[in-house]
Amino acid sequence: MNVPMLDLVAQYQTIKDDVLPAMMKVVETQQFIMGSSIPELELAVAQLSHARHGIGCASGTDALLLPLKVLNLKPGDEVITTPFTFFATAGTIHNAGGTPVFVDILPDTFNIDPAAVKRAMTSHTRAIMPVHLYGQMADMLELMAIARSRNVKVIEDAAQAIGARRKIDGEWRVAGELGWVTGYSFFPSKNLGAWGDAGMMVTSDDAAADRLKKLRLHGGAKQYHHDEVGTNSRLDTLQAAVLLAKLPHLAQWSAKRREHAAYYTKALADVAEVKAPFVDPANEHIFHQYTLRAQRRDDLQAHLKKEGIGHAVYYPIPLHRQPCFAHLGYKEGSLPQAEHASREAISLPIYPELTRPQLDRVINAIHGFYR
Ligand SMILES: Cc1ncc(COP(=O)(O)O)c(C=O)c1O
């Protein structure tokens, strides 16, 4: 039995009776651009994020780029972020005219290290961009305190973390609630995935929301009036309809991922060569990815491939070591925890529709490799 890394067809089979009529409603009305599903989805995602505004956009990448644009970065302005993330996190900082400043991660959660952020703050720092990696929130309390003390913004990259929560002072706070603006990705593989590219920003800053709404429509909320130069980054109405139909399933899908994660972690506890994901006790993880630290990671990868078991390495080259950022001057050894993680991390299939026999097959293959 092969086990794929992701099986979107399995999910499609369970939801098509909800999603197809929702899509057809858009088709029947031919309201493809900024149709009524968009404000409906924006409201629902803002509520989920305990935020005042949701602003749909074309992708998770744009959901980071547009808030960075709101900051009007000048050459030399710095945005502190993690190197252990998908490229868009840092690519958008560059494309918004800023300089990414990479700091190291915590070895347990793989998330940005607030102490390292504090050390990296300079008079040029304009924002901090934490990533809630794999579906587990970064230490927002610490990060917000650092940002507040220096009057800089926090842009949450919650592309992998919609619905993730963290208990702060006895209260659940959600991804998107505490930062200035938060970006979500609805890339099809995400916990809430569209049937194409899509993204959303949430914020409780009314002025920022107004700017973001303009920026996604060529800088003009009113047609043919352009207060500034923006772009076309509308959320597609068909995608909004798909996402609205899928949204009621999200909590249950993420719970299923947690259940699978617990099953893996228990079953792999006796394998000394692998370390199961650490869940910060303050966090409710949504397990966008289930990522082990594995000894002989590359050999394990080859073994899983041979066994027909899906897996992926997120991320094999930390961003401070990417050729496009060579000019920033980071060297091998500059950010040792991120570099170490890139040599050990391996993600296993964790999608909600996985069956018990499939999970067992993955577990047995890992046991078999290290025996
Ligand atoms: C951490 C992170 N940031 C940003 C993005 C960009 O999102 P998108 O692919 O929707 O542009 C992704 C998704 O791929 C991501 O995982």
The ligand as an SDF file (V2000), in Angstrom:
LIG
                    3D

 16 16  0  0  0  0  0  0  0  0999 V2000
    5.0830   29.9870    5.6280 C   0  0  0  0  0  0  0  0  0  0  0  0
    4.4970   30.3770    4.3070 C   0  0  0  0  0  0  0  0  0  0  0  0
    4.4850   31.6770    3.9490 N   0  0  0  0  0  0  0  0  0  0  0  0
    3.9570   32.0900    2.7900 C   0  0  0  0  0  0  0  0  0  0  0  0
    3.3990   31.2040    1.8950 C   0  0  0  0  0  0  0  0  0  0  0  0
    2.9000   31.7090    0.5770 C   0  0  0  0  0  0  0  0  0  0  0  0
    1.6100   31.3590    0.2840 O   0  0  0  0  0  0  0  0  0  0  0  0
    1.1100   31.1490   -1.2410 P   0  0  0  0  0  0  0  0  0  0  0  0
    1.7380   29.8970   -1.7380 O   0  0  0  0  0  0  0  0  0  0  0  0
   -0.3740   31.0490   -1.0910 O   0  0  0  0  0  0  0  0  0  0  0  0
    1.5170   32.3560   -2.0040 O   0  0  0  0  0  0  0  0  0  0  0  0
    3.3620   29.8420    2.2360 C   0  0  0  0  0  0  0  0  0  0  0  0
    2.7000   28.8440    1.3630 C   0  0  0  0  0  0  0  0  0  0  0  0
    3.0680   28.2260    0.5090 O   0  0  0  0  0  0  0  0  0  0  0  0
    3.9330   29.4130    3.4590 C   0  0  0  0  0  0  0  0  0  0  0  0
    3.9570   28.1270    3.8000 O   0  0  0  0  0  0  0  0  0  0  0  0
  1  2  1  0
  2  3  1  0
  2 15  2  0
  3  4  2  0
  4  5  1  0
  5  6  1  0
  5 12  2  0
  6  7  1  0
  7  8  1  0
  8  9  2  0
  8 10  1  0
  8 11  1  0
 12 13  1  0
 12 15  1  0
 13 14  2  0
 15 16  1  0
M  END
$$$$
